[in-house]
Amino acid sequence: MGGSRAQLNKPHKTRFSSKATRNLHKTSQKDKSRIAKSERNVVKGARAARVQRNKMLREQKRAALLKEKRSSNPSTTPPRVIVLFGLSADVDTDTLAQDLLKSLCPEGNRDLSSTVVSSEYKMRATILKAPHGDLLSCMEMAKVADLFAFVASANSSCEDSSSSDYIDSFGSQCLSVFRSLGLPSTVVFIRDLPVELKKRNDSKKVCASSLAGVFPEDCKFYPADTKDELHKFLWLFKEQRLTTPHWRSQRPYLISQKVDMAADDFNSGKCTLLVTGYLRAHSLSVNQLVHISAAGDFQLQKIEVLNDPSPLNLRKERNAMDSDDVLNAEVVRTLVPNETQEPLVVENIPDPLAGEQTWPTEAEMAEADENQKQKKLKKRTLPRGTSEYQAAWIVDETDDEGSDSGSEEDDGMVLDETESHYPKDTNNEFDDDRASLDIRDFDEESENDSVMMESENLTREQIEDEIKKIKAAHAEDEEFPDEVDTPMDIPARKRFAKYRGLKSFRTSSWDPKESLPPEYARIFAFDNFARTQKHVFAKTLDMEQSNRDDYILAGQYARLHIKDVPIHVASKLCLFSKTAPAIVCGLFQHESKMSVLHFSLKKHDTYDAPVKAKEELIFHVGFRQFVARPIFSTDNMNSDKHKMERFLHAGRFSMASIYAPISFPNLPLIVLKSGDAGAAPAVVAVGSLKSVDPDRIILKKIILTGYPQRVSKSKASVRYMFHHPEDVRWFKPVEVWTKCGRHGRIKEPVGTHGAMKCIFNGVLQQHDTVCMSLYKRAYPKWPEHRFPILDA
């Protein structure tokens, strides 16, 4: 055989080939190679681009890791914060804190400060002890912890906790709160182990296996009884790469090591608060606004950069200790705000004349006079004795709709996306019924108009008793939670004047700018909130990287002079800082302004009491705290309208809407409720911030119910939904429905006690219940005070 040894299969018939394939033999061999080469280059180019992209990603990760390693230099970074939290009340964290301080700095004199410098481990650390039973202090320490160390005692046995034998009820509650906030790097210290080696190892294994399901998978368990065990942990902790929640690394914050106050000579009721500590996470500008946890938002008067009191370099430490002028020589640099300082704007100041109508121009007045003359020249046929004033109210035949303007039905309630005018002509109503509900054989009325009048002679007490009996027989509150009783002493058209009907809750339109409350004049809104957030973050990052003179770098020891702080607030902060450090965080642009915030939250498992809408609660959103009175609603994915819930139900997520300062998501949320008579606050719910949108439509739904007395196939006489015939005419445009699935509408009132005739799209059962759904827009309630420190 000559030629190639490759197998040659029989080619397909050419009549099934394309035109280009049949003409392929006309192409030269050079062109064939060129075409094939270009196709190979396309594949090769795609692969080369993919390889290049992967290489670029690896280089970016390597550069980011190198940058993080360089920035984690112990001499330039602030001391690492280790928070000790006892899982039960019998755990002794004080002894463990002293042992850690001695292991870090055995020759140091640890009197008051919990920040130590270790020359042996070449690291700086701050030891904080979370007080067991104080939920607020534990939460504040969890927000700033670099390493969260849970301490368990091998001898403890907690019977009141369902999670583990080593965790009591308060420990379980705090663990769920810490998970919602976002846990940093965690370890577990096991104390009080037996001395004998075999029993010690067995006890450690039992404790670790019992706690393994409670903590993250990467959580390490360390025995912490002896000096050698703590020494082993510290060597590992020195090289450990710590992780922090993402929300905490977005903004600068400072943990106070000293809080003091200075009197303000120009303002008698306010003072200047002095907060000293290490700046963390990001650089801070003196022109930024800051938030003091639980106290509010304030401006900075100045920032003083101080000498580091705990330097890692021993020579610098000795020079600092030998200095005589401690108060004056420690100030390295002072930053003063300039004209670009962010103003402290909380509420919008509405213009009372913004809605005033301007005076008409001469052209508009001339046009109005011309229209008036044309109306006078037009001849009209008026009844005898009609005055000019009365004639102005008579509608011409050429006007729209051509309905009787004096009829009571035209004053009725407007149903969205349906016809609002219903003539009195019975034949026209019959045509509408046939078209909309497909009712057949309705040519003659076989029933008398006074079919329900047998109850007109009943007294008011008898009617109320009968309504209660029927309500009790049909009560299913869990299935129909929105049912309300129509009052007998107030007309329904006045009691439910703010409500309206909707043809479809999902598709009917509702103007978000319609009939807004006065509080909406005090808040701020954005055309595109996501775009604003992206612009603010990019602007802040660009200003931080430009090495401006008004910024102090992360890791520097500084004293913040916060101006215009009320004296009673400053005195409480100085008192509270003795038990837990005060936290000061920097704010982005617009974050001091009030708006409508929406949170996704779930009721906490440990809270059993009902949570009613518009109840005063304390919201912990990231580093910030404020008091709010929320309303709860569902979160409909396929609709722009959301149904309000009167209570926060357990076991499912709801949306909470409040008036609060703007915050950029995502941020964790912890909702607390203040206890009575100075009791500790309780955890009500946990969740996260979802959006900032004043135009989110939340509708409160009510259901008015009536009961059929006479039923004739698809027609029925319904009573007890209304008590006045005028109310029936007012709500006549609104569609009615039944609990068995029928839909219909009101035809006309009957008698003088609010009975009415209804027609439905099918046969009605005698035991059925006739319902009418009404909606009105609901809004949160403006809080009386905005920050929880005023209640402390």
Order of alpha helices (4+ residues) and beta strands (2+ residues): alpha-alpha-beta-alpha-beta-beta-alpha-beta-alpha-beta-alpha-beta-alpha-beta-beta-beta-beta-beta-alpha-alpha-beta-alpha-alpha-beta-alpha-alpha-beta-alpha-beta-alpha-beta-beta-alpha-beta-beta-beta-beta-beta-beta-beta-beta-beta-beta-beta-alpha-beta-beta-beta-beta
